[in-house]
Amino acid sequence: MYDLNCVMVRKLSPNLCKVKKENNILWFAFSRRQERVGAVLKDYSIVFWDLNLADSEKIFSVANHCTDFQSCIWYLEEHDMWLTADQSGRLYIWDINEEAPKYCLKLER
């Protein structure tokens, strides 16, 4: 993370004891309200970093809940919710404390 003068102020990376180093972060999002960064990984995982707590990280697998890895993640400030999407057109709304989706919506064509 960089400040407005392009000086690095913090570096975030998934905990290597839980995530393989060669694993890819596909997408990330920032929550100003929660002061948290969320990212989806190619190994069917979602990782969150709490910026208020030093080295606070939460990582969990979505493999039990999803048929495909999550390719995008967003945070909706107005609704205080994290969303992800996969390649098959499903949209997931997550309860990150329970490490499970609250809802799954399938986009119809």
TAHUZI-V862651 format. One line per field, one symbol per residue. psi: psi as a letter, one per 40 degrees, with the letter a starting at -180 (. if undefined). A space follows every 50 residues. Layout:
# TAHUZI-V862651
psi = ???
This chain:
# TAHUZI-V862651
psi = hiaeefhheihhiiheedhideihhdiiihhddefihiihieffihihhh edhhfhhhhiiedeeieiiheiiihhddefihiiiieeeihhhihddefi idihhhhi.
